[in-house]
Amino acid sequence: MKIHLFALTLACFTLLGCSEKDVQVSEATQASGPVEIDEMPPMIEMDGHPEHGPHGGELVELGKEAFHIEVMHGTGAVAMYVLDGSATQPVAIEADKLTVSLKHDGKVKSFELPADPQGEDASGKSSRFASTNAEMDQWLEAEAEGAVIVQIEGKSYTGKISHNHDHSGHDHD
């Protein structure tokens, strides 16, 4: 009787073994391997937008995250890009120029950046504004602070230009 029970148990394991192979094959087809990502997502801050703009520049918030301005400087020129609320996509606006007011070493000065449309911008609109004003570039490199005022879709937005580095800032009015 013990031999029959052993043979029966062995037969069950053999049948289950075949069944397990089928299960393993179906599991292998379901597990198609690791998920691959073509590119890393931009570094995201706690407030939900990238830490830097698509060109690697500093971000200026407009209208409680409605839009952003990406500020690029340090090359002897300054470029500002108008971006959407996620700070990832360009937004072409109807403006001839952006005006920026900066304060540095007790001096206050306004600078203008004329429209410099990108290839994908609609006619009469621009998502990029640029200036070769070396003084403005130097002021931004020296961490001057200020504001940019821009009209988007008939509404005025003011963005505060500040440098969020780990330096201890001193505000003197």
Residue pairs with C-beta under 8 A, 6 or more apart in sequence:
42 50
42 51
42 52
42 54
42 88
43 50
43 51
43 52
44 50
44 51
45 51
47 65
48 65
48 86
49 59
49 65
49 68
49 85
49 86
49 87
49 88
50 59
50 86
50 87
50 88
51 59
52 58
52 59
52 70
53 59
53 68
53 70
53 72
53 81
53 83
53 87
54 70
54 81
54 83
54 87
54 88
54 90
55 70
55 72
55 79
55 81
56 72
57 70
57 71
57 72
57 73
57 79
57 81
58 70
58 71
58 163
58 164
59 68
59 69
59 70
59 71
59 83
59 87
60 68
60 69
60 70
60 71
60 148
60 159
60 160
60 161
61 68
61 159
61 160
62 68
62 69
62 150
62 152
62 157
62 158
62 159
63 155
63 157
65 85
66 85
66 152
66 157
67 82
67 83
67 84
67 85
67 91
67 152
67 157
68 82
68 83
68 84
68 85
68 87
68 159
69 80
69 81
69 82
69 83
69 98
69 148
69 150
69 159
70 80
70 81
70 83
70 87
71 78
71 79
71 80
71 140
71 161
72 78
72 79
72 80
72 81
73 79
73 136
73 137
73 140
73 141
74 137
74 140
74 141
75 137
76 132
76 134
76 137
77 130
77 131
77 132
77 133
77 134
77 137
78 111
78 113
78 130
78 131
78 133
78 136
78 137
78 140
79 113
79 116
79 128
79 129
79 130
79 131
80 98
80 100
80 113
80 128
80 129
80 130
80 148
81 90
81 127
81 128
81 129
82 90
82 91
82 92
82 93
82 126
82 127
82 128
82 129
82 150
82 152
83 89
83 90
83 91
83 127
84 90
84 91
90 118
90 120
90 121
90 127
90 128
91 127
91 152
92 117
92 118
92 120
92 121
92 122
92 125
92 126
92 127
93 125
93 126
93 127
93 150
93 151
93 152
93 153
94 124
94 125
94 151
95 115
95 126
95 129
95 150
95 151
96 114
96 115
97 112
97 113
97 114
97 115
97 129
98 112
98 113
98 129
98 148
98 149
98 150
99 110
99 111
99 112
99 113
99 148
99 149
100 110
100 111
100 112
100 113
100 136
100 146
100 147
100 148
100 161
101 108
101 109
101 110
101 111
101 146
101 147
102 108
102 109
102 110
102 111
102 136
102 139
102 140
102 144
102 145
102 146
102 161
103 144
103 145
103 146
104 139
104 142
104 144
104 145
105 142
106 172
108 146
109 135
109 139
111 131
111 133
111 135
111 136
112 131
113 129
113 130
113 131
114 129
114 130
114 131
115 126
115 128
115 129
116 126
116 128
116 129
116 130
117 125
117 126
117 127
117 128
118 126
118 127
118 128
121 127
121 128
140 161
143 163
143 165
143 167
144 161
145 160
145 161
145 162
145 163
146 160
146 161
147 158
147 159
147 160
147 161
148 158
148 159
148 161
149 156
149 157
149 158
149 159
150 156
150 157
150 159
151 157
162 169
